[in-house]
Amino acid sequence: MTIQFIDLKAQYQALKSSIDTRIHKVLDHGQYIMGPEVAELEGKLAEYTGARHCITVASGTEALLISLMALDIKPGDEIITTPFTFVATAEVIALLGATPVFVDIEVDTCNIDAGKIEAAITSKTRAIMPVSLYGQPADMDEINAIAAKYGLTVIEDAAQSFGAEYKGRKSCNLSTVGCTSFFPSKPLGCYGDGGAIFTDDEKLAKIMREIRVHGQERRYVHTRIGVGGRMDTLQCAVVLAKLERFEWEVEQRLKIGARYNELFAGKVSTVTQRPDRTSVFAQYTVFVDNREQVQEKLRAAGVPTAVHYPIPLNRQAAYAALSKVSGNVLSSDAMAGRVMSLPMSADLSQQEQDHIVTLVIETLGK
Ligand SMILES: *Cc1c(COP(=O)(O)O)cnc(C)c1O
């Protein structure tokens, strides 16, 4: 049995007729940039998350960048975030000349430790960017409360968590700004690059829409510096088709994740799920020692694995000098050596999952 790490082909087969129809509709009307599918998708995504505004953009990275630009983040400003994330989270901060300030994670969820954020705040702090890692939101109420106390903005990097819930509210709509990604392997993916920004703030939404198209207020009238950051119509069409069974996919992800948890209970340690929120399991991640040997054995048995992420961002050559660490990031260091993600997708069968679980338990010698 060979198992896909993420099975995108099975998803395409299931949605083939809708996806093909949607794509051909765009080819027929020919409005490849800002065609009608863009506003249609924005409306549907806003409705899904409950956020007042949705602005589709060229990628998840662009969503984060445009959000920071809309907040007028400047050189010298500090943005608090986690070092245990994909590089894009810190990259956009650095691109604007601001300083990523890394706060350590909780060892059980691998999300930013809200209890350590306040100690990182200085007179230069402008925003907090928690990441909903592996698909599970961080302690957003606590983070929002700290932000309110110090007049900061919270931007949720929800690139991995579209569809997840926190205390009954949807990820992307848990703070002033939420950013997600439609990279093909994310819980809601397109067939190229894409992303979206969510906010209830009318003024910010208007600024973000302008920044998305070169800072123009209307055609060839540029009131601010922007980027070429639109999501193209074809990619919006793909996401629209995928939304048709997204609710089912989220349910499947919750079920498959819960089943992994049950089957590993007492045998393999896994990322902890907090009872007041869900994870959409962009990754299903376990903690192992001797990771390389374990991965090699699983690979030989036909089970692909991945590491998210092997090196905390404060230890990356490009970021070491321009970032700051608040206190220490010992938990990030420790977990970077232990995390291992297993195959996960809405189409993973019970048989495949049983096979993976048996092999992992066997390999770990338990
Ligand atoms: C994927 C990802 C991004 C970037 O999204 P792209 O669409 O690939 O630009 C940002 N942050 C996190 C946490 C991600 O997982």
The ligand as a Gaussian input file, in Angstrom:
#p B3LYP/6-31G(d) Opt

LIG

0 1
 C        1.349000      28.243000       4.008000
 C        1.600000      29.230000       5.059000
 C        1.790000      30.594000       4.781000
 C        1.977000      31.123000       3.384000
 O        0.979000      30.852000       2.503000
 P        1.289000      30.880000       0.921000
 O       -0.061000      30.855000       0.306000
 O        2.107000      29.684000       0.607000
 O        2.010000      32.145000       0.641000
 C        1.919000      31.468000       5.836000
 N        1.875000      31.046000       7.105000
 C        1.707000      29.753000       7.424000
 C        1.645000      29.355000       8.856000
 C        1.581000      28.793000       6.420000
 O        1.426000      27.505000       6.740000

